[in-house]
Amino acid sequence: MHRFPSAAAIRRIRLAALLLVLKCLMVPASAVLLVHGIVMHKIPMVHIGLGLAAASLVLQLLQVLFAARTFCPLCRTPVLAKKYCRKHRSARPLFGSHRLRVAAASLATGKFRCPYCGEPSSLEVRDPSRPRSYTRG
């Protein structure tokens, strides 16, 4: 189980994961409110739907900014950023999204499996007094 070098890296992952999950919940909610408000001719509901759509755009921007620096401690690939790299053969998506699986796992359990290298990581800070073990071949 791999650990992170600093508490700031853990905060970035948790914040980017929270923003991603909120965005994934707000987009369908705003679409439902917009369609329902238009069909039922309820203008306040349309305004709320438009507000949620605008808020989801802001959340998307913030999530992209924070996710660019959410690195896997082993392969150093941003796990919550949209990358078009090849995924590990055992990487499984959640509702069609590998990023959403990492976000949900990191928020719910404090652990996640990197979709690019396939190694498990725990949202804990490494112990600096413990020496790293290097093997030579």
Backbone as CSV, one residue per row, in Angstrom:
resi,resn,N_x,N_y,N_z,CA_x,CA_y,CA_z,C_x,C_y,C_z
1,MET,0.864,-1.169,0.000,0.000,0.000,0.000,0.906,1.226,0.000
2,HIS,0.706,2.096,-0.962,1.534,3.288,-1.099,0.900,4.442,-0.343
3,ARG,1.774,5.312,0.182,1.312,6.470,0.950,1.850,7.745,0.312
4,PHE,1.277,8.852,0.685,1.596,10.131,0.068,2.705,10.856,0.828
5,PRO,3.469,11.707,0.132,4.590,12.379,0.792,4.183,13.526,1.709
6,SER,2.988,14.108,1.498,2.602,15.258,2.318,1.091,15.274,2.543
7,ALA,0.695,16.023,3.557,-0.724,16.181,3.853,-1.400,17.056,2.803
8,ALA,-0.644,17.941,2.161,-1.213,18.796,1.115,-1.666,17.958,-0.083
9,ALA,-0.934,16.922,-0.419,-1.327,16.043,-1.529,-2.633,15.331,-1.208
10,ILE,-2.805,14.948,0.031,-4.036,14.268,0.449,-5.213,15.246,0.399
11,ARG,-4.995,16.473,0.845,-6.057,17.488,0.789,-6.463,17.771,-0.651
12,ARG,-5.496,17.842,-1.569,-5.818,18.081,-2.978,-6.665,16.950,-3.545
13,ILE,-6.321,15.709,-3.200,-7.091,14.570,-3.711,-8.507,14.590,-3.150
14,ARG,-8.648,14.842,-1.874,-9.986,14.871,-1.273,-10.833,16.008,-1.831
15,LEU,-10.233,17.174,-2.025,-10.979,18.303,-2.557,-11.374,18.064,-4.012
16,ALA,-10.454,17.573,-4.822,-10.775,17.293,-6.226,-11.812,16.185,-6.328
17,ALA,-11.736,15.183,-5.449,-12.719,14.103,-5.458,-14.099,14.625,-5.074
18,LEU,-14.158,15.478,-4.072,-15.436,16.055,-3.657,-16.041,16.914,-4.771
19,LEU,-15.221,17.705,-5.434,-15.715,18.528,-6.534,-16.224,17.666,-7.686
20,LEU,-15.528,16.565,-7.986,-15.961,15.680,-9.067,-17.297,15.012,-8.743
21,VAL,-17.446,14.544,-7.517,-18.697,13.884,-7.124,-19.849,14.892,-7.120
22,LEU,-19.609,16.089,-6.603,-20.663,17.111,-6.610,-21.071,17.475,-8.024
23,LYS,-20.091,17.605,-8.914,-20.410,17.937,-10.304,-21.230,16.827,-10.949
24,CYS,-20.868,15.583,-10.673,-21.602,14.451,-11.258,-23.024,14.356,-10.719
25,LEU,-23.276,14.907,-9.552,-24.634,14.934,-9.009,-25.419,16.157,-9.476
26,MET,-24.724,17.276,-9.671,-25.415,18.517,-10.025,-25.854,18.570,-11.484
27,VAL,-25.103,17.963,-12.368,-25.465,18.026,-13.792,-26.813,17.347,-14.047
28,PRO,-27.034,16.108,-13.595,-28.368,15.522,-13.818,-29.479,16.253,-13.065
29,ALA,-29.174,16.754,-11.862,-30.197,17.474,-11.104,-30.620,18.747,-11.828
30,SER,-29.654,19.460,-12.383,-30.011,20.682,-13.115,-30.785,20.361,-14.392
31,ALA,-30.436,19.276,-15.062,-31.174,18.887,-16.276,-32.611,18.513,-15.938
32,VAL,-32.797,17.768,-14.858,-34.151,17.374,-14.457,-34.981,18.605,-14.079
33,LEU,-34.377,19.519,-13.322,-35.109,20.725,-12.932,-35.450,21.594,-14.140
34,LEU,-34.533,21.715,-15.081,-34.813,22.504,-16.283,-35.949,21.906,-17.105
35,VAL,-35.883,20.613,-17.353,-36.919,19.964,-18.167,-38.264,20.019,-17.446
36,HIS,-38.267,19.722,-16.155,-39.520,19.750,-15.396,-40.098,21.162,-15.344
37,GLY,-39.236,22.153,-15.150,-39.715,23.533,-15.102,-40.264,24.018,-16.428
38,ILE,-39.634,23.585,-17.526,-40.113,23.993,-18.850,-41.435,23.306,-19.179
39,VAL,-41.518,22.007,-18.889,-42.745,21.258,-19.208,-43.922,21.740,-18.366
40,MET,-43.691,21.995,-17.095,-44.772,22.415,-16.201,-44.950,23.934,-16.156
41,HIS,-44.180,24.680,-16.915,-44.257,26.139,-16.977,-44.055,26.771,-15.605
42,LYS,-43.051,26.291,-14.884,-42.703,26.845,-13.572,-41.377,27.589,-13.706
43,ILE,-41.469,28.894,-13.814,-40.295,29.732,-14.053,-39.285,29.674,-12.890
44,PRO,-39.725,29.683,-11.622,-38.721,29.590,-10.545,-37.893,28.298,-10.609
45,MET,-38.516,27.212,-11.019,-37.789,25.954,-11.126,-36.769,26.013,-12.275
46,VAL,-37.118,26.701,-13.341,-36.179,26.885,-14.457,-34.986,27.719,-13.992
47,HIS,-35.242,28.739,-13.187,-34.158,29.575,-12.666,-33.227,28.760,-11.756
48,ILE,-33.808,27.914,-10.939,-32.986,27.063,-10.066,-32.159,26.096,-10.910
49,GLY,-32.764,25.528,-11.939,-32.033,24.632,-12.833,-30.892,25.330,-13.549
50,LEU,-31.125,26.557,-14.004,-30.071,27.329,-14.648,-28.963,27.687,-13.662
51,GLY,-29.342,27.993,-12.434,-28.345,28.274,-11.394,-27.481,27.060,-11.107
52,LEU,-28.120,25.880,-11.032,-27.353,24.648,-10.816,-26.448,24.335,-12.000
53,ALA,-26.902,24.616,-13.200,-26.065,24.394,-14.378,-24.849,25.317,-14.355
54,ALA,-25.062,26.578,-13.977,-23.935,27.509,-13.879,-22.974,27.087,-12.765
55,ALA,-23.527,26.632,-11.640,-22.680,26.177,-10.539,-21.887,24.928,-10.934
56,SER,-22.484,24.052,-11.728,-21.751,22.863,-12.162,-20.619,23.226,-13.121
57,LEU,-20.797,24.279,-13.916,-19.698,24.751,-14.770,-18.545,25.299,-13.933
58,VAL,-18.877,26.039,-12.875,-17.842,26.555,-11.979,-17.142,25.390,-11.271
59,LEU,-17.912,24.408,-10.826,-17.318,23.233,-10.176,-16.408,22.475,-11.139
60,GLN,-16.809,22.396,-12.409,-15.978,21.725,-13.407,-14.638,22.439,-13.556
61,LEU,-14.664,23.750,-13.602,-13.427,24.528,-13.723,-12.532,24.319,-12.504
62,LEU,-13.111,24.407,-11.317,-12.331,24.194,-10.094,-11.785,22.770,-10.022
63,GLN,-12.594,21.807,-10.432,-12.151,20.412,-10.388,-10.984,20.182,-11.335
64,VAL,-11.023,20.767,-12.509,-9.914,20.624,-13.465,-8.640,21.235,-12.891
65,LEU,-8.765,22.399,-12.232,-7.593,23.045,-11.656,-6.981,22.220,-10.525
66,PHE,-7.820,21.690,-9.639,-7.299,20.911,-8.516,-6.842,19.520,-8.944
67,ALA,-7.523,18.925,-9.920,-7.214,17.555,-10.323,-5.896,17.449,-11.076
68,ALA,-5.415,18.546,-11.623,-4.161,18.501,-12.365,-2.980,18.141,-11.465
69,ARG,-3.122,18.325,-10.164,-2.025,18.031,-9.237,-2.354,16.908,-8.256
70,THR,-3.191,15.984,-8.655,-3.533,14.833,-7.811,-2.793,13.601,-8.337
71,PHE,-1.577,13.431,-7.911,-0.713,12.391,-8.454,-0.791,11.095,-7.668
72,CYS,-0.671,9.978,-8.391,-0.494,8.672,-7.760,0.897,8.665,-7.136
73,PRO,1.047,8.166,-5.911,2.367,8.191,-5.285,3.389,7.264,-5.956
74,LEU,2.937,6.326,-6.764,3.883,5.413,-7.410,4.211,5.844,-8.831
75,CYS,3.204,5.982,-9.688,3.465,6.261,-11.111,3.458,7.746,-11.439
76,ARG,3.055,8.602,-10.494,3.036,10.056,-10.647,2.090,10.540,-11.745
77,THR,1.075,9.753,-12.084,0.069,10.159,-13.052,-1.091,10.818,-12.300
78,PRO,-1.627,11.931,-12.784,-2.774,12.559,-12.112,-4.005,11.655,-12.192
79,VAL,-4.440,11.126,-11.061,-5.509,10.126,-11.055,-6.905,10.736,-11.207
80,LEU,-7.075,12.017,-10.905,-8.385,12.638,-11.019,-8.476,13.618,-12.178
81,ALA,-7.421,13.699,-12.980,-7.445,14.540,-14.176,-7.862,13.691,-15.368
82,LYS,-8.407,14.340,-16.372,-8.825,13.618,-17.570,-7.594,13.355,-18.424
83,LYS,-7.126,12.123,-18.396,-5.967,11.704,-19.184,-6.454,10.659,-20.181
84,TYR,-5.811,10.624,-21.308,-6.185,9.639,-22.317,-5.129,8.555,-22.410
85,CYS,-4.476,8.278,-21.291,-3.475,7.220,-21.229,-4.185,5.868,-21.169
86,ARG,-3.437,4.848,-21.441,-3.973,3.500,-21.349,-4.132,3.125,-19.881
87,LYS,-5.265,2.532,-19.555,-5.550,2.129,-18.182,-4.977,0.739,-17.910
88,HIS,-4.792,0.439,-16.650,-4.334,-0.886,-16.244,-5.409,-1.914,-16.578
89,ARG,-4.988,-3.132,-16.845,-5.963,-4.147,-17.294,-6.985,-4.509,-16.232
90,SER,-6.669,-4.283,-14.966,-7.640,-4.615,-13.918,-8.409,-3.384,-13.434
91,ALA,-8.238,-2.222,-14.074,-8.956,-1.002,-13.675,-10.430,-1.123,-14.056
92,ARG,-11.294,-0.874,-13.097,-12.731,-0.974,-13.324,-13.374,0.398,-13.149
93,PRO,-14.245,0.780,-14.063,-14.912,2.086,-13.943,-16.134,2.024,-13.025
94,LEU,-16.560,3.178,-12.576,-17.801,3.326,-11.819,-18.709,4.216,-12.652
95,PHE,-19.832,3.688,-13.122,-20.749,4.389,-14.020,-20.013,4.895,-15.264
96,GLY,-19.066,4.117,-15.753,-18.343,4.454,-16.971,-17.163,5.390,-16.789
97,SER,-16.804,5.738,-15.560,-15.737,6.698,-15.315,-14.717,6.122,-14.331
98,HIS,-13.461,6.072,-14.756,-12.391,5.632,-13.858,-12.108,6.700,-12.801
99,ARG,-12.235,7.968,-13.197,-12.001,9.051,-12.236,-13.047,9.041,-11.127
100,LEU,-14.292,8.734,-11.477,-15.346,8.698,-10.467,-15.122,7.555,-9.483
101,ARG,-14.578,6.451,-9.945,-14.280,5.345,-9.042,-13.191,5.739,-8.046
102,VAL,-12.150,6.414,-8.529,-11.076,6.874,-7.637,-11.630,7.888,-6.645
103,ALA,-12.460,8.810,-7.117,-13.024,9.842,-6.239,-13.924,9.232,-5.169
104,ALA,-14.797,8.324,-5.565,-15.714,7.713,-4.597,-14.951,6.863,-3.580
105,ALA,-13.960,6.118,-4.039,-13.188,5.282,-3.122,-12.371,6.123,-2.157
106,SER,-11.791,7.202,-2.646,-10.973,8.025,-1.756,-11.827,8.756,-0.720
107,LEU,-13.042,9.145,-1.084,-13.918,9.803,-0.113,-14.536,8.812,0.862
108,ALA,-14.917,7.638,0.371,-15.629,6.678,1.215,-14.687,5.879,2.112
109,THR,-13.570,5.411,1.575,-12.712,4.498,2.342,-11.352,5.067,2.692
110,GLY,-10.936,6.149,2.029,-9.603,6.684,2.283,-8.520,5.917,1.552
111,LYS,-8.913,5.054,0.626,-7.974,4.268,-0.177,-8.485,4.259,-1.605
112,PHE,-7.598,4.085,-2.552,-8.007,3.927,-3.938,-6.957,3.123,-4.681
113,ARG,-7.355,2.597,-5.817,-6.441,1.874,-6.696,-6.248,2.727,-7.941
114,CYS,-4.992,3.008,-8.264,-4.678,3.861,-9.410,-5.138,3.163,-10.693
115,PRO,-5.906,3.857,-11.536,-6.359,3.216,-12.774,-5.244,3.060,-13.812
116,TYR,-4.104,3.704,-13.611,-3.025,3.645,-14.591,-1.974,2.593,-14.242
117,CYS,-1.570,2.502,-12.981,-0.577,1.492,-12.608,-1.199,0.308,-11.877
118,GLY,-2.415,0.454,-11.380,-3.112,-0.637,-10.719,-2.697,-0.879,-9.281
119,GLU,-1.886,-0.013,-8.710,-1.411,-0.205,-7.334,-2.327,0.496,-6.332
120,PRO,-2.567,-0.123,-5.178,-3.407,0.517,-4.162,-2.645,1.616,-3.424
121,SER,-3.358,2.661,-3.067,-2.776,3.771,-2.318,-3.705,4.123,-1.171
122,SER,-3.113,4.515,-0.068,-3.879,4.920,1.099,-3.682,6.414,1.313
123,LEU,-4.725,7.106,1.687,-4.631,8.542,1.912,-4.041,8.804,3.291
124,GLU,-2.781,8.466,3.432,-2.014,8.672,4.654,-0.667,9.253,4.267
125,VAL,-0.067,9.972,5.202,1.254,10.541,4.969,2.300,9.488,5.305
126,ARG,3.326,9.404,4.443,4.424,8.471,4.686,5.144,8.824,5.968
127,ASP,5.680,7.809,6.637,6.499,8.021,7.820,7.914,8.376,7.354
128,PRO,8.374,9.604,7.608,9.685,9.995,7.089,10.851,9.283,7.775
129,SER,10.625,8.757,8.975,11.722,8.086,9.682,11.957,6.674,9.165
130,ARG,10.966,6.141,8.464,11.106,4.778,7.945,11.885,4.816,6.632
131,PRO,12.995,4.117,6.547,13.789,4.164,5.316,13.104,3.398,4.208
132,ARG,13.310,3.856,2.985,12.779,3.153,1.833,13.648,1.951,1.547
133,SER,13.020,0.914,1.067,13.802,-0.276,0.714,13.944,-0.329,-0.800
134,TYR,15.154,-0.326,-1.240,15.449,-0.420,-2.666,16.069,-1.772,-2.940
135,THR,15.674,-2.375,-4.000,16.249,-3.669,-4.373,17.053,-3.478,-5.654
136,ARG,18.167,-4.104,-5.688,19.007,-4.050,-6.887,18.967,-5.408,-7.541
137,GLY,18.873,-5.399,-8.833,18.748,-6.654,-9.555,19.926,-7.055,-10.328
